[in-house]
């Protein structure tokens, strides 16, 4: 009996707690599925700014749910980034950013690029984060990830508000 109980709990634990790699793979598959959909409805182009950024973004709907936000962001420090935010029922599952910063240096600009991707599980925990600056891997700080996620939530909120407003007009 003891042996059966041990086997039962082992099986339940394996099924209930998918490994981090399995959860990451699941989120990557969701993102690929979203990228491969061509029948999404395009929402409005929206704008947002604060002291350090200004951004324009467009949301795309799949079955009346926001699935992607495509964003262009400009920063005060001569930087810009092109971002894709992927959602599953208003939960952020992935953020992909390509950032370019230009620094004045002796009558010209030095260009620095960063490619960032962050995957989140269904609870909002980071499954994986990758950052390449000028094609060299770098660690991402928790504050940086948090700032990116908070911004993603902000533009999702603005998109949801716009979508609800558009539905009221119908």
N, C-alpha and C positions, 0 to 999 in steps of 0.2 A: 504494500500500500504506500509506504514511504517513497519507494522508487517511482511509482506512478504519479504521485503528487509532485515530485521533483521534475519529472518529464513534463507534466502539465504546465507548471509555472515557467519552465524554460521556453516552451512553445509560445505561451501567452506573452512572455516578455519579448521574445524575438518578433512576434507579429505586431505587438503594440508599439514597440520602440524601433522604428525603422532607423537604420544607421544614418549618420550625417551624409555619407556619400549617396545613399539611396534617396534621401530627401533633396539633396542638391541635384541629382539626376532628374528627379521628378520636376523640379522647378525649371531646369534647363529645357526639358521637353515642353513644358507649358509655354515658355518664351518662344521656342521654335515654332510651336503650333500657332501662336499669335502672329509671329512674323510671316508665316505662310498663308495667312488669311487675306484674301483680296476683296472680300465683300463687306468690309467694315464701313460704317457710316461716319463721315467726317463731321466733327463738331465745329464750333466757332473758333476763330483765332482770338486768343485772349492775351492780355498784357498785365504785367505785374512789375512793380519796382519798389525798392527801398533805398536806404542810404548807400548800399554797396553794389547793388545789381539792378539791372533792368532786363526783363525777359519777355519774350513772346512765345506762345505755345499753342498747339492745336491738339485737341483730344480726338480719339477715334473710338467708336462704339462697336461692340459686338453683342448683339441681342440686348440692346439697351443697357449695357454695362460698359463702363470705361475700361478699355483694354490697354491702350497705349496713349501716352502723351509725348509728342515730338516737340522739343524745346530748343530755342536759341537763346543763349544767355550772354550778356555783356557785363563785365565788371569794371569798376572804377580804375583798376590798376592795369589798364590796357590788355585785358584778357577777354577771351570769348570761349564759349563751349557749346557743343552740340550734344544734346542729351536725349536719350530715349528712356522712358519710365514705363515699366510693364506692370499691369495690375491683374489680379484675379479676385473678382468680387470686392473691389475697393481695398484690397490688401496689396501692398507693394511686394512684388516677387523678384524684380530685378531692376537695376538702374545701370545704364551704360552711358559713359561720358567720354567725350573727346575734348580736352581743354587745350587752348593755345594761349600762351602769355607772351607778350612782347615787352622787353626791357630796353629802355634807351641806353645806348652805349656808344660813345664816340661817333655821333652823327649817324648812327644806324640802330637798328633794333635787333636784339638777340631773341630768337624764337625758342620757346620751351614748350614741349607738348607733353601731355599726360593722357594715357588711356586708362580708364577706370571702369571696372565692372564689379557690382556687388549683388549677390544673391541672398534672398531672405527666405526663411521658412514661413509656414502659415501663421506662426506666432510672432513674427517680426524679428526673430533672432537671425544674426548674420550666419549664413552657411559658408560663404566664401567671399573674399574681397581680393581683387587684384588691381595693382597700380603699376603702370610702366611710365616712367618719366624719361623722356628722350631714349626710349627703348631699354631702359634699365629698371629692373624690379625694385620697388620700394614698399615698405610697410605702410599700411594705412592706420592712422591713429583712430581711436574710438570717437574722439571729438569730431574728426573729419567725417566719418561715416554717419554719425548722428546728425551733423549739419546737413549733409546731403539727403538723408532720409527725411528730416524735418521739412526741407525745401520741397521734396517730392510730395509729401503729405499736403503742404500748403497749396501747390498748384493743382493737386487732385481735388482738394476742397473747392477751389475756385471753379474748376471744371464741372464738378457736381452741381454747384449752385447755378452755373450757367445752363447746364442741361435741364435742371428742374424748371428754371425760368422759361426756357424754350418750350418745354412740355405744357406749361400753363397757357401759353399763347395758342396752342393747337386747339 
